């Protein structure tokens, strides 16, 4: 079956338990349509670049899916109707990323107080 990444943004006023329930609901929808959720990551409450439906922040959740197109269509249909989800995006990928995603690695680095390594400057040749 094809592989997908599904990311959704939930309203800022939801509790973490409600966000987890949204992720469980998405998992249930995929599994009812003979799909499989490989990995679920909650990226936490993060600031948005601009207001979306009067929200300045949102809870970010990513699901790695192994599902058919029909399962994805049903997941997106039910996500579209849910008032707690302010944005979502599903992308087909060739393979799932091993280990934690870039967002989780970035979050771990900031928790430890480390800075991201900077790329060395390239000297211009004249």
C-alpha positions in Angstrom: 0.0 0.0 0.0 1.1 3.6 -0.5 2.7 5.5 2.3 1.5 8.9 3.5 2.2 11.6 6.1 -0.8 13.3 7.6 -0.3 16.5 9.6 -3.2 18.4 11.3 -3.4 21.5 13.4 -5.9 21.5 16.3 -7.3 24.6 18.0 -5.1 26.2 20.7 -7.8 26.0 23.4 -8.0 22.2 23.4 -6.4 20.2 26.2 -3.7 17.7 25.4 -6.1 14.9 26.2 -8.5 16.2 23.5 -5.7 16.4 21.0 -4.7 12.8 21.7 -8.4 11.8 21.2 -8.3 13.5 17.8 -5.2 11.5 16.9 -6.9 8.3 18.2 -10.0 9.1 16.1 -7.8 9.5 13.0 -6.1 6.2 13.8 -9.5 4.5 14.1 -10.7 5.8 10.7 -7.6 4.6 9.0 -7.7 1.1 10.6 -11.4 0.7 9.8 -10.5 1.2 6.1 -7.8 -1.6 6.2 -4.9 0.9 6.7 -2.2 1.1 9.4 -0.8 4.0 11.4 2.9 3.4 11.6 3.8 6.3 13.9 2.1 9.1 15.7 4.0 12.2 16.8 2.6 15.1 18.8 4.7 18.2 18.2 3.0 20.2 20.9 1.5 23.7 21.0 3.4 25.9 18.6 3.0 29.5 17.4 1.6 30.0 13.9 3.2 32.3 11.3 -0.2 34.1 10.9 -3.7 33.9 12.5 -5.9 31.0 11.3 -9.5 31.3 12.3 -8.6 33.7 15.2 -5.9 31.3 16.5 -2.3 32.4 17.1 -1.2 29.0 18.2 -2.1 25.4 17.4 -1.4 21.8 18.5 0.5 20.0 15.8 0.2 16.2 15.2 1.7 14.0 12.6 0.7 10.5 11.6 2.7 8.2 9.4 0.2 6.1 7.4 0.3 2.9 5.3 -3.1 3.1 3.7 -5.1 3.0 0.5 -6.4 6.1 -1.3 -9.9 5.3 -0.1 -8.8 5.3 3.5 -7.0 8.7 3.0 -10.1 10.1 1.3 -12.3 9.1 4.3 -9.8 10.5 6.8 -9.6 13.8 5.0 -13.4 13.9 4.7 -13.9 13.4 8.4 -11.1 15.8 9.3 -12.6 18.5 7.1 -15.9 18.2 9.1 -14.2 18.4 12.5 -14.4 21.9 14.0 -11.4 21.4 16.3 -9.0 20.9 13.3 -8.1 24.2 11.7 -5.7 22.9 9.0 -4.6 19.5 7.7 -2.3 18.2 4.9 -1.7 14.7 3.6 1.3 14.0 1.5 2.3 10.8 -0.2 5.9 9.8 0.5 8.3 7.1 -0.9 9.3 5.9 2.6 8.8 6.9 6.2 11.5 8.7 8.1 13.3 6.4 10.5 13.4 7.5 14.1 12.0 10.9 15.2 11.0 13.5 12.6 12.9 16.7 12.1 10.5 18.6 14.3 11.0 16.2 17.2 14.8 16.4 16.9 14.6 20.2 16.8 12.5 20.1 20.0 14.9 17.8 21.8 17.8 20.1 20.9 16.0 23.2 22.3 15.1 21.3 25.5 18.8 20.6 26.1 19.7 24.2 25.4 21.9 23.4 22.4 22.0 25.5 19.3 21.8 24.0 15.8 25.1 23.8 14.1 25.7 26.5 11.6 26.9 25.8 8.1 30.4 27.1 7.5 30.7 30.2 5.4 31.9 29.8 1.9 34.7 32.2 1.0 34.3 34.0 -2.3 37.0 33.6 -4.8 38.0 36.5 -6.9 
